[in-house]
Amino acid sequence: MMKNVHWTGHSGIKITGSKTVYADPYELSGGEKADLILITHGHYDHCSTDDIKKILGPKTTTVVPASAGKALPGKVKTVRPGERFTLEDVTIETIPMYNIGKRFHPKEKNDVAYVFTVDGTTYFHAGDSDLTPEMKTVRADVLFLPVSGTYCMDSKEAADACAIIKPKAAVPIHWGSITGSSEDATNFKKYAPCDVFILPEE
């Protein structure tokens, strides 16, 4: 299950298999061309035009919330929270991504987190979300959760998200650059009631 999961740094994730799916690519050194690119919101460290160009192929679709407000290269599908659709045989669901008690990612902006299924495994990428009531509806095998606090949930809140969703495994993201440290990732592994994989940056 985890052999197809790659952490590309910060909040970036790549899933390989019958399809190659990236989420929030940032400061990539390169990589396979994407079938799908999932963007959670418009902040520069999640919606990077330069990084999208590095992995953009002739058939790549970039999925991005209308809230991002950026003109992106290639084929683009804009979304809002509460949608469900299939692209390239990948089933995708969008749920609200927002902060509670912070001003960085307001709910009314309609940023999104993604639940998506590749080759029978369902993943959840939370973007810069806090632990929200909508996460009670998420069913996923593998979670990608921010752990750095400040702009998103911290390691303890991410562990609480695992307790609610009950995945098979979880991967800490949003650490190692800009904000967040290896200690945040380690604390998440200590608190979370599931298998946690602190992946090497690729």
MITOR-17657 format. One line per 4 residues: their letters; for each residue x, z, y of N, C-alpha, C. Coordinates in nm, 3 decimals. Layout:
# residues N
a	X:Z:Y:X:Z:Y:X:Z:Y | ...
//
This chain:
# residues 202
mmkn	0.083:0.000:-0.121:0.000:0.000:0.000:0.086:0.000:0.126 | 0.195:0.079:0.126:0.277:0.091:0.246:0.386:-0.014:0.255 | 0.412:-0.087:0.146:0.521:-0.185:0.150:0.491:-0.299:0.246 | 0.365:-0.319:0.281:0.326:-0.425:0.375:0.313:-0.374:0.518
vhwt	0.346:-0.248:0.542:0.328:-0.185:0.673:0.464:-0.171:0.742 | 0.472:-0.217:0.865:0.598:-0.214:0.940:0.571:-0.159:1.081 | 0.658:-0.069:1.125:0.650:-0.018:1.263:0.752:-0.094:1.345 | 0.706:-0.162:1.450:0.796:-0.243:1.532:0.841:-0.171:1.659
ghsg	0.814:-0.041:1.666:0.854:0.039:1.781:0.737:0.070:1.872 | 0.743:0.184:1.937:0.639:0.232:2.028:0.504:0.234:1.955 | 0.407:0.155:1.998:0.278:0.152:1.930:0.261:0.027:1.844 | 0.367:-0.048:1.827:0.359:-0.175:1.757:0.358:-0.160:1.606
ikit	0.266:-0.231:1.543:0.253:-0.232:1.397:0.244:-0.376:1.351 | 0.304:-0.404:1.236:0.290:-0.535:1.173:0.247:-0.515:1.027 | 0.143:-0.586:0.987:0.097:-0.587:0.849:0.131:-0.723:0.790 | 0.198:-0.725:0.675:0.231:-0.850:0.609:0.153:-0.860:0.477
gskt	0.143:-0.979:0.426:0.067:-1.003:0.303:0.015:-1.145:0.306 | -0.109:-1.165:0.263:-0.167:-1.299:0.271:-0.185:-1.342:0.416 | -0.196:-1.244:0.507:-0.201:-1.268:0.650:-0.101:-1.177:0.719 | -0.050:-1.223:0.832:0.040:-1.140:0.914:-0.034:-1.098:1.039
vyad	-0.052:-0.967:1.052:-0.130:-0.911:1.164:-0.042:-0.815:1.242 | -0.032:-0.837:1.372:0.037:-0.746:1.462:-0.066:-0.671:1.547 | -0.032:-0.547:1.582:-0.111:-0.472:1.678:-0.019:-0.420:1.787 | -0.055:-0.443:1.910:0.018:-0.395:2.028:0.169:-0.420:2.022
pyel	0.211:-0.545:1.998:0.356:-0.573:1.992:0.422:-0.549:2.128 | 0.539:-0.485:2.126:0.609:-0.452:2.250:0.758:-0.446:2.223 | 0.835:-0.518:2.303:0.981:-0.523:2.292:1.025:-0.564:2.150 | 0.964:-0.669:2.099:1.000:-0.720:1.968:1.136:-0.789:1.973
sgge	1.211:-0.775:1.864:1.336:-0.849:1.853:1.314:-0.986:1.790 | 1.193:-1.008:1.740:1.157:-1.133:1.673:1.057:-1.101:1.565 | 1.046:-1.189:1.465:0.953:-1.162:1.356:0.874:-1.284:1.317 | 0.800:-1.270:1.206:0.717:-1.379:1.158:0.611:-1.416:1.262
kadl	0.567:-1.540:1.256:0.455:-1.581:1.340:0.329:-1.510:1.292 | 0.245:-1.476:1.385:0.125:-1.400:1.354:0.007:-1.490:1.319 | -0.075:-1.443:1.225:-0.208:-1.501:1.209:-0.301:-1.440:1.313 | -0.289:-1.308:1.331:-0.371:-1.236:1.429:-0.286:-1.138:1.507
ilit	-0.316:-1.123:1.634:-0.255:-1.021:1.719:-0.369:-0.939:1.778 | -0.366:-0.809:1.757:-0.470:-0.719:1.806:-0.415:-0.638:1.923 | -0.480:-0.650:2.037:-0.439:-0.579:2.159:-0.545:-0.475:2.193 | -0.503:-0.349:2.210:-0.600:-0.242:2.234:-0.643:-0.229:2.381
hghy	-0.549:-0.255:2.473:-0.582:-0.243:2.615:-0.473:-0.309:2.698 | -0.494:-0.313:2.829:-0.412:-0.397:2.914:-0.282:-0.339:2.965 | -0.248:-0.214:2.935:-0.123:-0.158:2.985:-0.003:-0.236:2.930 | 0.102:-0.244:3.009:0.214:-0.334:2.981:0.280:-0.309:2.846
dhcs	0.276:-0.183:2.798:0.342:-0.150:2.673:0.252:-0.174:2.551 | 0.135:-0.230:2.574:0.042:-0.264:2.466:-0.001:-0.410:2.473 | -0.003:-0.464:2.592:-0.044:-0.603:2.613:0.070:-0.675:2.686 | 0.169:-0.717:2.608:0.290:-0.778:2.662:0.289:-0.928:2.635
tddi	0.271:-1.006:2.740:0.268:-1.152:2.725:0.397:-1.204:2.665 | 0.510:-1.151:2.707:0.640:-1.195:2.654:0.649:-1.175:2.504 | 0.598:-1.062:2.456:0.605:-1.033:2.313:0.503:-1.116:2.234 | 0.388:-1.139:2.292:0.290:-1.226:2.226:0.350:-1.365:2.206
kkil	0.420:-1.415:2.305:0.481:-1.548:2.294:0.582:-1.556:2.180 | 0.652:-1.446:2.151:0.754:-1.446:2.046:0.696:-1.469:1.907 | 0.570:-1.430:1.887:0.509:-1.435:1.753:0.390:-1.530:1.748 | 0.372:-1.605:1.855:0.257:-1.695:1.865:0.285:-1.824:1.787
gpkt	0.201:-1.853:1.690:0.208:-1.977:1.616:0.096:-2.070:1.658 | 0.092:-2.191:1.604:-0.011:-2.287:1.644:-0.153:-2.244:1.608 | -0.166:-2.153:1.509:-0.300:-2.110:1.467:-0.329:-1.963:1.498 | -0.239:-1.899:1.571:-0.256:-1.756:1.601:-0.375:-1.733:1.693
ttvv	-0.454:-1.629:1.659:-0.559:-1.582:1.750:-0.520:-1.443:1.800 | -0.524:-1.424:1.931:-0.503:-1.292:1.990:-0.639:-1.232:2.025 | -0.666:-1.113:1.974:-0.790:-1.042:2.002:-0.760:-0.937:2.108 | -0.835:-0.940:2.216:-0.803:-0.854:2.330:-0.933:-0.810:2.398
pasa	-0.941:-0.686:2.443:-1.061:-0.645:2.516:-1.069:-0.714:2.652 | -1.190:-0.746:2.693:-1.209:-0.806:2.825:-1.149:-0.719:2.934 | -1.142:-0.588:2.909:-1.089:-0.493:3.008:-0.943:-0.518:3.040 | -0.870:-0.586:2.951:-0.727:-0.608:2.976:-0.705:-0.692:3.101
gkal	-0.795:-0.784:3.127:-0.791:-0.862:3.250:-0.668:-0.948:3.266 | -0.611:-0.995:3.153:-0.491:-1.078:3.161:-0.518:-1.214:3.097 | -0.459:-1.318:3.154:-0.463:-1.450:3.093:-0.350:-1.458:2.991 | -0.384:-1.464:2.864:-0.284:-1.464:2.758:-0.266:-1.604:2.701
pgkv	-0.149:-1.635:2.649:-0.124:-1.768:2.594:-0.194:-1.788:2.460 | -0.218:-1.914:2.425:-0.273:-1.947:2.295:-0.422:-1.923:2.284 | -0.469:-1.916:2.161:-0.612:-1.896:2.132:-0.646:-1.748:2.145 | -0.748:-1.717:2.223:-0.781:-1.578:2.255:-0.929:-1.551:2.225
ktvr	-0.957:-1.436:2.165:-1.094:-1.388:2.148:-1.107:-1.256:2.223 | -1.198:-1.250:2.318:-1.219:-1.126:2.393:-1.331:-1.045:2.328 | -1.314:-0.914:2.331:-1.406:-0.823:2.263:-1.440:-0.703:2.349 | -1.541:-0.632:2.304:-1.580:-0.504:2.361:-1.598:-0.406:2.246
pger	-1.608:-0.276:2.274:-1.634:-0.181:2.165:-1.766:-0.212:2.095 | -1.770:-0.182:1.965:-1.894:-0.197:1.890:-1.916:-0.332:1.826 | -1.811:-0.414:1.817:-1.825:-0.545:1.755:-1.768:-0.544:1.613 | -1.819:-0.636:1.531:-1.768:-0.654:1.395:-1.768:-0.803:1.365
ftle	-1.654:-0.854:1.317:-1.642:-0.997:1.293:-1.528:-1.022:1.195 | -1.512:-1.146:1.150:-1.405:-1.183:1.059:-1.327:-1.300:1.116 | -1.195:-1.287:1.117:-1.105:-1.394:1.159:-0.994:-1.407:1.055 | -0.966:-1.527:1.011:-0.857:-1.549:0.914:-0.872:-1.459:0.791
dvti	-0.996:-1.442:0.745:-1.027:-1.357:0.629:-0.995:-1.210:0.653 | -0.975:-1.171:0.776:-0.954:-1.031:0.812:-1.080:-0.979:0.880 | -1.141:-0.878:0.821:-1.259:-0.815:0.881:-1.213:-0.715:0.987 | -1.273:-0.726:1.105:-1.229:-0.645:1.219:-1.350:-0.575:1.281
etip	-1.333:-0.448:1.312:-1.435:-0.371:1.384:-1.369:-0.307:1.506 | -1.435:-0.311:1.620:-1.382:-0.248:1.740:-1.460:-0.119:1.769 | -1.386:-0.013:1.799:-1.451:0.111:1.840:-1.392:0.153:1.976 | -1.464:0.236:2.049:-1.414:0.275:2.182:-1.280:0.347:2.175
myni	-1.191:0.313:2.268:-1.061:0.378:2.282:-1.054:0.439:2.420 | -1.044:0.571:2.428:-1.046:0.634:2.560:-0.987:0.775:2.555 | -0.963:0.829:2.674:-0.914:0.966:2.689:-1.031:1.061:2.714 | -1.008:1.185:2.675:-1.101:1.294:2.706:-1.025:1.393:2.792
gkrf	-1.069:1.410:2.915:-1.002:1.503:3.004:-0.874:1.450:3.066 | -0.852:1.319:3.055:-0.737:1.255:3.118:-0.790:1.132:3.192 | -0.711:1.081:3.286:-0.757:0.971:3.371:-0.697:0.836:3.332 | -0.614:0.832:3.231:-0.537:0.710:3.204:-0.617:0.599:3.138
hpke	-0.710:0.638:3.051:-0.789:0.539:2.977:-0.935:0.583:2.977 | -1.008:0.556:3.085:-1.147:0.601:3.094:-1.238:0.524:2.998 | -1.339:0.593:2.947:-1.429:0.533:2.849:-1.501:0.411:2.906 | -1.536:0.418:3.033:-1.614:0.309:3.093:-1.535:0.179:3.105
kndv	-1.405:0.183:3.084:-1.327:0.060:3.090:-1.348:-0.029:2.968 | -1.397:0.030:2.858:-1.426:-0.045:2.735:-1.302:-0.101:2.666 | -1.195:-0.022:2.663:-1.081:-0.054:2.578:-1.120:-0.031:2.433 | -1.039:-0.082:2.339:-1.081:-0.076:2.199:-0.970:-0.027:2.106
ayvf	-1.011:0.039:1.999:-0.928:0.064:1.883:-0.981:-0.027:1.772 | -0.900:-0.051:1.670:-0.937:-0.149:1.567:-0.938:-0.088:1.428 | -1.044:-0.117:1.353:-1.048:-0.098:1.209:-1.044:-0.238:1.149 | -0.945:-0.265:1.063:-0.933:-0.401:1.010:-0.884:-0.397:0.866
tvdg	-0.925:-0.496:0.789:-0.895:-0.498:0.646:-0.814:-0.622:0.611 | -0.700:-0.599:0.547:-0.612:-0.707:0.501:-0.584:-0.684:0.352 | -0.614:-0.782:0.270:-0.585:-0.775:0.126:-0.640:-0.648:0.061 | -0.759:-0.608:0.102:-0.826:-0.496:0.039:-0.790:-0.359:0.092
ttyf	-0.695:-0.350:0.183:-0.658:-0.223:0.246:-0.711:-0.221:0.388 | -0.776:-0.111:0.425:-0.833:-0.097:0.559:-0.745:-0.008:0.645 | -0.714:-0.059:0.764:-0.625:0.010:0.859:-0.702:0.046:0.985 | -0.657:0.152:1.051:-0.713:0.191:1.180:-0.599:0.209:1.279
hagd	-0.601:0.130:1.386:-0.503:0.144:1.494:-0.575:0.201:1.615 | -0.534:0.322:1.656:-0.606:0.396:1.758:-0.563:0.365:1.901 | -0.460:0.282:1.919:-0.415:0.254:2.055:-0.371:0.380:2.125 | -0.419:0.401:2.247:-0.384:0.520:2.325:-0.500:0.620:2.331
sdlt	-0.580:0.623:2.226:-0.699:0.708:2.228:-0.666:0.856:2.213 | -0.756:0.938:2.263:-0.761:1.078:2.222:-0.848:1.086:2.097 | -0.863:1.205:2.044:-0.953:1.228:1.930:-1.096:1.224:1.982 | -1.168:1.118:1.951:-1.301:1.095:2.007:-1.409:1.115:1.902
pemk	-1.532:1.141:1.943:-1.641:1.154:1.846:-1.661:1.029:1.761 | -1.631:0.912:1.817:-1.649:0.787:1.743:-1.559:0.778:1.620 | -1.451:0.854:1.618:-1.361:0.849:1.502:-1.425:0.908:1.377 | -1.535:0.984:1.393:-1.606:1.035:1.276:-1.666:0.923:1.193
tvra	-1.684:0.806:1.253:-1.745:0.693:1.182:-1.639:0.605:1.113 | -1.512:0.631:1.141:-1.405:0.544:1.088:-1.382:0.574:0.941 | -1.372:0.467:0.860:-1.332:0.477:0.720:-1.212:0.385:0.702 | -1.097:0.441:0.670:-0.976:0.361:0.660:-0.879:0.424:0.561
dvlf	-0.799:0.339:0.499:-0.698:0.386:0.405:-0.571:0.435:0.475 | -0.534:0.365:0.582:-0.411:0.396:0.655:-0.442:0.406:0.804 | -0.397:0.513:0.867:-0.419:0.534:1.010:-0.289:0.517:1.086 | -0.297:0.453:1.202:-0.187:0.447:1.298:-0.231:0.525:1.421
lpvs	-0.171:0.643:1.439:-0.220:0.736:1.542:-0.109:0.771:1.640 | -0.141:0.771:1.770:-0.042:0.816:1.869:-0.022:0.966:1.857 | 0.100:1.011:1.883:0.131:1.153:1.862:0.202:1.217:1.981 | 0.221:1.142:2.089:0.309:1.190:2.196:0.240:1.276:2.302
gtyc	0.107:1.278:2.303:0.038:1.350:2.410:0.052:1.276:2.542 | 0.026:1.343:2.652:0.031:1.291:2.789:-0.073:1.181:2.812 | -0.052:1.063:2.753:-0.142:0.950:2.773:-0.242:0.932:2.658 | -0.228:1.013:2.555:-0.306:0.993:2.433:-0.309:1.126:2.357
mdsk	-0.358:1.124:2.234:-0.360:1.248:2.157:-0.218:1.294:2.122 | -0.205:1.423:2.097:-0.075:1.477:2.056:-0.073:1.492:1.904 | 0.036:1.544:1.851:0.054:1.549:1.706:-0.052:1.634:1.637 | -0.093:1.743:1.699:-0.196:1.829:1.638:-0.331:1.759:1.638
eaad	-0.365:1.694:1.748:-0.492:1.621:1.754:-0.493:1.505:1.655 | -0.378:1.439:1.640:-0.368:1.330:1.542:-0.389:1.384:1.401 | -0.335:1.502:1.373:-0.358:1.564:1.243:-0.505:1.597:1.223 | -0.571:1.642:1.329:-0.715:1.669:1.321:-0.793:1.540:1.292
acai	-0.748:1.428:1.349:-0.812:1.300:1.321:-0.800:1.266:1.172 | -0.686:1.296:1.113:-0.667:1.273:0.969:-0.764:1.359:0.888 | -0.783:1.483:0.931:-0.875:1.572:0.860:-1.018:1.519:0.864 | -1.053:1.453:0.973:-1.188:1.399:0.988:-1.205:1.269:0.909
ikpk	-1.109:1.179:0.920:-1.120:1.046:0.861:-1.084:1.046:0.713 | -0.992:1.134:0.673:-0.949:1.147:0.533:-0.889:1.017:0.477 | -0.782:0.969:0.539:-0.717:0.848:0.489:-0.628:0.880:0.369 | -0.576:0.774:0.307:-0.475:0.793:0.203:-0.338:0.819:0.265
aavp	-0.316:0.762:0.384:-0.185:0.776:0.449:-0.200:0.757:0.599 | -0.100:0.804:0.672:-0.100:0.790:0.818:0.043:0.764:0.865 | 0.052:0.694:0.978:0.180:0.659:1.039:0.175:0.700:1.186 | 0.270:0.781:1.234:0.272:0.815:1.377:0.322:0.697:1.460
ihwg	0.256:0.674:1.573:0.298:0.571:1.669:0.302:0.632:1.809 | 0.341:0.551:1.907:0.352:0.595:2.046:0.454:0.708:2.058 | 0.571:0.684:2.000:0.683:0.777:2.015:0.812:0.695:2.007 | 0.919:0.753:2.054:1.049:0.687:2.043:1.089:0.604:2.163
sitg	0.993:0.568:2.248:1.024:0.500:2.374:0.913:0.531:2.472 | 0.945:0.533:2.599:0.853:0.566:2.710:0.813:0.712:2.704 | 0.734:0.751:2.602:0.700:0.892:2.582:0.706:0.920:2.433 | 0.720:1.047:2.400:0.717:1.088:2.260:0.855:1.089:2.198
ssed	0.875:1.185:2.108:1.006:1.203:2.045:0.990:1.209:1.894 | 1.103:1.210:1.825:1.098:1.225:1.680:1.036:1.358:1.640 | 1.048:1.457:1.728:0.986:1.587:1.699:0.834:1.575:1.693 | 0.777:1.492:1.780:0.632:1.470:1.775:0.591:1.410:1.641
atnf	0.667:1.312:1.595:0.638:1.249:1.466:0.653:1.350:1.352 | 0.757:1.430:1.358:0.781:1.530:1.253:0.672:1.636:1.252 | 0.628:1.679:1.370:0.520:1.777:1.378:0.390:1.721:1.320 | 0.364:1.594:1.347:0.246:1.531:1.290:0.251:1.535:1.138
kkya	0.366:1.503:1.082:0.382:1.507:0.936:0.360:1.648:0.882 | 0.401:1.748:0.959:0.385:1.886:0.916:0.239:1.929:0.918 | 0.164:1.883:1.019:0.026:1.928:1.037:-0.076:1.847:0.955 | -0.051:1.720:0.934:-0.154:1.630:0.880:-0.187:1.659:0.734
pcdv	-0.315:1.659:0.698:-0.355:1.687:0.560:-0.360:1.560:0.475 | -0.259:1.476:0.488:-0.251:1.353:0.409:-0.104:1.310:0.406 | -0.074:1.210:0.327:0.062:1.158:0.325:0.095:1.092:0.460 | 0.206:1.130:0.517:0.251:1.074:0.646:0.384:1.004:0.625
filp	0.392:0.880:0.676:0.514:0.801:0.664:0.569:0.777:0.804 | 0.685:0.835:0.833:0.755:0.811:0.958:0.845:0.691:0.932 | 0.803:0.577:0.979:0.868:0.452:0.943:0.989:0.423:1.032 | 1.090:0.357:0.978:1.201:0.312:1.063:1.155:0.198:1.152
ee	1.209:0.192:1.271:1.172:0.082:1.361:1.234:-0.049:1.312 | 1.153:-0.152:1.309:1.201:-0.284:1.263:1.202:-0.383:1.379
//
